[in-house]
Amino acid sequence: MLTGLGLVTVVLLAALFWYYVIYNPAAQTDWERLPTLTQYRQQHPQCARGEQTLCCHCGSAEHLDLGLLQYTDWRRQIMCRQCKNRLWRESD
C-alpha cells in the first residue's frame, strides 16, 4: 500500500509527465503560431481554389494531416506532401 506521501508523489509525477511529455507547452506554442485554414486562405488567396487549398510554397494540392506530438493528438498540423512545409493547424 502506498502511504499518503507516496500517493501524492505518484500523482505529482503523473501530472508532471502529462504536462511536459504529453501536453508539451513548447510544442503547443509552436502549434498556436500556425494559422487556421481560414487564416491561411486569407493570407494566401492565390492558393484558394474553390474547396481546394494549395501549398503557398510549391503549389501542391496534396497534404498530410499529422498529429502534433503523436498520431492521435487532437492538435493537428497540415503539411504539404511534396515540400513538407507546415501550412495550417486544425483541432479534432
C-alpha positions in Angstrom: 0.0 0.0 0.0 1.1 3.5 -0.7 1.3 5.9 2.1 -0.2 9.3 1.8 3.1 10.9 0.9 3.8 8.1 -1.7 0.4 8.6 -3.3 0.9 12.4 -3.5 4.3 11.7 -5.1 2.8 9.4 -7.7 0.1 11.8 -8.6 2.6 14.7 -8.8 4.9 12.7 -11.1 2.0 11.7 -13.3 0.9 15.3 -13.6 4.4 16.4 -14.5 4.8 13.6 -17.0 1.5 14.6 -18.7 2.4 18.4 -18.7 5.9 18.1 -20.1 5.6 15.0 -22.3 2.0 14.7 -23.5 0.9 18.4 -23.5 4.4 19.8 -24.1 4.0 23.6 -23.7 6.7 24.4 -26.2 5.0 22.3 -28.9 1.6 23.9 -28.0 3.0 27.4 -28.5 4.6 26.4 -31.8 1.3 24.9 -33.0 -0.6 28.0 -32.0 1.7 30.1 -34.3 0.3 28.3 -37.3 -2.7 29.9 -38.9 -6.1 28.2 -39.1 -7.3 27.1 -42.5 -9.4 30.3 -42.8 -6.5 32.5 -41.9 -4.2 30.6 -44.3 -6.7 31.1 -47.2 -7.0 34.8 -46.3 -3.2 35.2 -46.2 -2.7 33.3 -49.5 -5.8 34.0 -51.6 -3.9 32.7 -54.7 -3.8 29.3 -53.1 -7.6 29.0 -52.6 -9.2 27.2 -55.5 -12.8 26.6 -54.6 -12.8 23.8 -51.9 -9.1 23.0 -52.7 -6.2 24.7 -50.9 -2.8 24.7 -52.5 0.6 24.9 -50.8 1.9 28.5 -50.9 5.4 27.3 -51.3 5.3 24.8 -54.1 1.6 24.9 -55.3 0.9 21.2 -54.5 -2.7 20.2 -53.6 -1.6 17.1 -51.7 -1.5 17.5 -47.9 -0.6 15.4 -44.8 -2.7 15.6 -41.7 -0.4 14.9 -38.8 -0.8 14.9 -35.0 1.4 17.4 -33.3 3.2 15.0 -30.9 1.7 11.7 -31.8 -0.7 10.2 -34.4 -3.8 10.5 -32.2 -3.0 14.1 -30.9 -6.1 16.3 -31.1 -3.8 19.2 -32.2 -3.4 18.6 -36.0 -0.9 20.2 -38.3 -1.4 20.2 -42.1 1.8 19.8 -44.1 2.4 19.8 -47.8 3.0 16.3 -49.0 5.6 17.5 -51.6 7.8 20.1 -49.9 7.0 19.2 -46.2 6.3 22.8 -45.1 3.7 23.2 -42.3 0.7 25.1 -43.7 -2.0 25.4 -41.1 -3.4 23.9 -37.9 -6.6 22.2 -37.0 -8.0 20.6 -33.9 -10.2 17.4 -33.6 
